[in-house]
């Protein structure tokens, strides 16, 4: 069999001939305590039970196999790692290949739990979006996941079916609670203990699932009862909101073309934290929140009338990743998570205090400031020049205006757009 590590999936069907041969001729069989319970139901268990070693920690498992690679016995009888289902589906297979190399590992999969779950509810799964919310059993050592549970409302807008690998923290009840306020009509399936004798499939509404307790292990399938395509109409454009579409006070809103340049200068990441200081009607926050649904957007505003506009725009465009902060900067900024991007559209005469507060933060990212007066422009330059790589553009717009039967271009007030990158960000870009 050669100098290889074999990762064999178990849980849902008998071992095929090759997997059986490898296990019977192995030097040692590593398995977790939970999977040992499963393997005890296989006919091969009784023959190889003296070779079994139980390790529940992934890092310890990897270290054990590194030791195996250094022994002579390993060349004669290979070690085996038993994994759950398909090791390459959000499983340990990825880690093993990364640690030992593709040529030194062979993967023999079983069915995946998601594959089995869809067969149990008799639904096709070739159109499903598959994610893992299984971050690991130890809270302080949980894996960083591509998607978080808070992303589900946005994902439901995009996909008709979502299948989720769960864990104790991101359990079915918590998942259901997260999507209670989604406007879509949903059905949730919880597939408990698939492959065990006490397997159970539970279907219900988000409200019903949120108020229930489920046994582990389990997987969750969320199904929309109407086609997602019906919700996304051709008129729903994610970028290019106009003044007529936004609730705002006349003259107190970042104009469409300026907003487009600001968003370009900010170079927004897909994930992270964005501060919109002096958000006004929230036009920049709303546009960015819609463009980047996995970004956490904070709109900071002190004026009650402007806050009303932000709340109305948030409701109107149904942006779930926007949080409105009432209060005056910089005082209300201290409790917020560190930003990756900052936009200052209005400072209420406290630009110096705001930038001094930002300069004290241990952050790296991009800051953009709009200035309509020379005094604000010069102050911003002076406060930013020591800590940021600066870029400045001055934008002068003219709009078509009708005077009788004549067409004229009416000049708008010029705007200075000052953008500054911290040098850490510049290093990454360059």
DARA-V60037 format. One record per residue. RES is the residue in one small letter. PSI is psi in whole degrees, 0 to 359 (* if undefined). OMEGA is omega in radians with two decimals (999 if undefined). NEAR is the number of other ideal C-beta (glycine too) atoms within 12 Angstrom. Layout:
res	psi	omega	near
RES	PSI	OMEGA	NEAR
RES	PSI	OMEGA	NEAR
//
This chain:
res	psi	omega	near
x	345	3.03	23
x	177	-3.07	16
x	76	-3.07	24
x	157	2.98	31
x	130	-3.11	43
x	128	3.07	42
x	116	-3.03	43
x	124	3.11	45
x	140	3.10	38
x	171	3.00	41
x	328	-2.94	38
x	342	3.13	29
x	160	3.13	23
x	156	3.11	18
x	140	3.04	30
x	176	-3.01	18
x	318	-3.11	12
x	315	3.14	17
x	320	3.12	32
x	317	-3.14	23
x	317	-3.13	19
x	316	-3.13	32
x	318	-3.11	39
x	333	-3.11	26
x	14	-3.08	23
x	160	3.07	35
x	325	3.14	33
x	149	3.13	30
x	114	3.12	42
x	138	-3.11	40
x	150	3.04	38
x	165	-3.12	29
x	321	-3.13	18
x	317	-3.13	22
x	336	3.06	35
x	321	3.09	25
x	322	3.11	23
x	314	-3.07	29
x	334	3.11	38
x	341	3.09	21
x	354	3.11	20
x	144	-3.12	31
x	335	-3.14	15
x	341	-3.05	29
x	315	-3.07	25
x	327	-3.09	14
x	324	-3.00	18
x	11	-3.02	31
x	334	3.14	18
x	345	3.12	12
x	353	-2.98	26
x	134	3.04	30
x	127	-3.09	27
x	120	3.01	24
x	127	-3.08	26
x	347	-3.07	19
x	130	-3.08	18
x	316	-3.13	27
x	320	3.10	17
x	325	3.08	16
x	314	3.14	33
x	316	3.14	26
x	322	3.12	16
x	316	-3.12	30
x	330	3.05	35
x	323	3.07	19
x	320	3.12	20
x	322	-3.12	32
x	337	-3.06	25
x	358	-3.08	14
x	150	3.13	18
x	324	-3.10	11
x	333	-3.11	16
x	327	-3.13	27
x	337	-3.10	16
x	315	-3.13	15
x	115	-3.03	25
x	156	3.01	35
x	156	-3.12	44
x	138	3.02	45
x	123	3.07	46
x	129	-3.13	46
x	167	-3.12	41
x	124	3.04	39
x	233	3.11	36
x	111	-3.09	30
x	342	-3.13	35
x	4	3.09	24
x	91	-3.08	30
x	30	-3.06	32
x	193	-3.03	33
x	347	-3.11	40
x	319	3.14	32
x	315	-3.11	22
x	318	-3.11	24
x	318	3.12	34
x	320	3.12	23
x	322	-3.09	14
x	323	-2.97	24
x	349	3.13	30
x	148	-3.08	14
x	323	-3.06	16
x	345	-3.07	11
x	6	-3.08	24
x	139	2.97	33
x	133	-3.12	30
x	128	3.05	32
x	102	-3.00	32
x	156	2.88	31
x	189	2.96	35
x	154	2.99	26
x	155	3.14	34
x	326	3.12	45
x	318	3.10	39
x	314	-3.14	31
x	321	-3.13	32
x	315	3.14	44
x	326	3.09	29
x	326	3.14	22
x	323	-3.13	29
x	1	3.05	28
x	49	3.09	13
x	139	3.04	25
x	152	-3.09	15
x	11	3.11	28
x	349	3.10	13
x	15	-3.08	18
x	151	3.02	28
x	126	-2.99	28
x	126	3.10	30
x	160	3.04	33
x	128	2.98	31
x	24	3.14	36
x	97	-3.06	32
x	356	-3.11	26
x	157	-3.01	24
x	339	-3.07	21
x	115	-3.03	15
x	316	-3.07	12
x	352	-3.13	8
x	20	-3.09	12
x	142	-3.14	19
x	148	2.99	25
x	120	-3.04	11
x	149	3.11	24
x	325	3.09	18
x	145	3.08	32
x	165	-3.10	28
x	331	3.13	32
x	346	3.13	24
x	349	-3.02	32
x	317	3.13	37
x	321	3.11	31
x	318	-3.13	34
x	325	3.13	35
x	329	3.09	38
x	335	-2.97	32
x	332	-3.01	25
x	144	3.11	31
x	328	-3.12	31
x	136	3.07	34
x	125	3.08	43
x	135	-2.96	41
x	127	2.91	44
x	128	-3.02	37
x	175	2.92	39
x	188	-3.06	29
x	324	3.13	22
x	309	3.11	22
x	71	-3.05	35
x	170	-3.08	31
x	319	-3.12	43
x	319	3.13	29
x	321	3.09	29
x	314	-3.14	43
x	320	3.13	38
x	326	-3.11	24
x	332	-3.05	33
x	16	-3.11	37
x	325	-3.05	23
x	8	3.08	17
x	138	-3.10	31
x	338	-3.12	19
x	151	3.05	33
x	121	-2.96	20
x	151	2.96	38
x	135	-3.12	29
x	134	3.01	46
x	131	2.99	40
x	119	-3.11	40
x	102	-3.03	38
x	135	2.92	30
x	52	3.14	27
x	133	3.14	39
x	346	3.09	36
x	165	3.14	23
x	332	-3.11	11
x	29	3.09	13
x	144	-3.13	22
x	141	3.10	23
x	124	-3.13	27
x	131	3.11	29
x	144	3.14	28
x	177	3.06	24
x	165	3.05	23
x	322	3.14	36
x	317	-3.13	18
x	317	-3.12	21
x	324	-3.11	33
x	336	-3.09	25
x	22	-3.11	17
x	164	3.09	26
x	139	-3.04	17
x	150	3.13	31
x	154	3.12	20
x	156	-0.12	26
x	159	3.10	35
x	161	3.01	42
x	157	-3.09	48
x	138	3.00	52
x	125	3.08	46
x	126	-3.12	47
x	129	3.01	36
x	137	3.14	31
x	357	2.99	19
x	154	-3.07	17
x	132	-3.13	15
x	331	-3.08	27
x	334	3.13	15
x	333	-3.10	16
x	322	-3.08	21
x	94	-3.13	18
x	160	-3.12	9
x	336	-3.11	8
x	348	-3.09	9
x	95	-3.05	18
x	126	-3.06	15
x	336	-3.10	21
x	136	3.13	20
x	31	3.08	21
x	140	3.13	34
x	165	3.14	17
x	327	-3.12	24
x	337	-3.11	11
x	343	-3.04	22
x	142	2.99	33
x	125	-3.09	28
x	164	3.01	31
x	136	-3.09	22
x	128	3.10	13
x	350	-3.10	13
x	58	3.12	25
x	144	3.07	34
x	120	-3.06	38
x	155	-3.01	34
x	308	-3.06	26
x	322	3.10	22
x	319	3.14	33
x	319	-3.14	39
x	318	3.13	24
x	319	3.13	27
x	313	-3.13	39
x	322	3.09	36
x	315	-3.12	24
x	331	-3.11	30
x	335	-3.13	41
x	65	-3.00	27
x	133	3.03	35
x	162	3.12	22
x	324	3.13	20
x	160	3.09	22
x	203	-3.06	28
x	133	3.13	27
x	129	3.04	44
x	128	3.00	44
x	98	-3.04	49
x	128	-3.02	43
x	55	-2.94	43
x	342	-3.12	49
x	236	3.13	40
x	353	3.11	41
x	19	-3.07	49
x	318	3.13	49
x	315	3.13	51
x	315	-3.11	51
x	313	-3.11	43
x	316	-3.13	41
x	319	3.14	47
x	324	3.12	37
x	323	-3.13	35
x	326	-3.03	31
x	78	-3.03	31
x	344	3.11	30
x	359	3.11	29
x	141	3.06	35
x	117	-3.04	35
x	128	3.09	44
x	119	3.08	38
x	113	-3.06	44
x	122	-3.10	45
x	141	-3.11	41
x	336	-3.03	27
x	129	-3.08	23
x	320	3.14	14
x	319	3.11	18
x	322	3.09	33
x	323	3.09	27
x	317	3.11	21
x	317	3.14	31
x	314	-3.13	44
x	320	3.10	26
x	319	3.12	24
x	324	3.08	36
x	316	3.12	30
x	317	-3.06	18
x	321	-3.08	22
x	3	3.01	32
x	51	3.12	25
x	117	-3.05	33
x	341	-3.05	28
x	16	3.13	34
x	126	3.07	38
x	128	-3.10	30
x	125	-3.13	32
x	116	3.13	31
x	125	3.11	21
x	178	-3.06	25
x	131	3.05	22
x	146	0.17	39
x	359	-3.00	31
x	319	-3.05	19
x	357	-3.09	26
x	337	-2.97	32
x	334	-3.12	17
x	1	-3.08	14
x	153	3.04	29
x	151	-3.11	19
x	136	-3.09	23
x	157	2.93	35
x	332	3.10	34
x	146	3.14	41
x	134	2.99	50
x	130	3.06	49
x	104	3.13	45
x	336	3.11	43
x	141	-3.07	34
x	353	-3.13	36
x	30	-3.13	26
x	10	-3.09	16
x	33	-3.11	27
x	318	-3.12	34
x	314	-3.14	23
x	321	-3.11	22
x	312	-3.11	37
x	323	3.08	33
x	322	3.08	21
x	314	-3.14	29
x	321	-3.13	39
x	338	3.12	22
x	347	-3.11	15
x	147	3.03	25
x	82	-3.08	11
x	161	3.00	27
x	135	-3.10	27
x	204	-3.08	34
x	137	3.06	40
x	137	3.11	44
x	133	-3.12	43
x	133	3.01	42
x	133	3.12	42
x	130	3.11	35
x	352	3.09	27
x	155	3.12	17
x	326	3.14	13
x	314	3.12	16
x	320	3.13	30
x	310	-3.12	25
x	322	3.12	19
x	317	-3.14	26
x	316	3.12	33
x	314	-3.10	24
x	320	-3.08	21
x	336	-3.07	30
x	338	-2.91	34
x	333	-3.09	18
x	334	-2.99	15
x	356	-3.03	25
x	152	2.95	32
x	117	-2.92	23
x	151	3.00	28
x	139	-3.11	25
x	134	2.96	25
x	147	3.06	22
x	123	-3.04	19
x	126	3.10	28
x	115	-3.12	19
x	149	2.99	20
x	139	-3.11	16
x	148	3.13	17
x	134	-3.13	13
x	139	-3.13	13
x	126	3.04	11
x	99	-3.05	10
x	235	3.11	7
x	17	-3.12	6
x	152	3.09	9
x	128	3.12	12
x	159	2.99	13
x	119	-3.10	14
x	119	-3.09	14
x	136	3.05	13
x	163	3.11	19
x	137	3.11	19
x	151	3.13	20
x	132	3.00	28
x	128	3.08	31
x	109	-3.10	38
x	122	3.09	39
x	139	3.14	35
x	129	3.06	36
x	133	2.98	30
x	155	-3.03	30
x	337	3.04	18
x	318	3.12	18
x	319	3.11	26
x	320	3.12	20
x	321	3.13	11
x	320	-3.12	15
x	314	-3.10	14
x	*	999	9
//
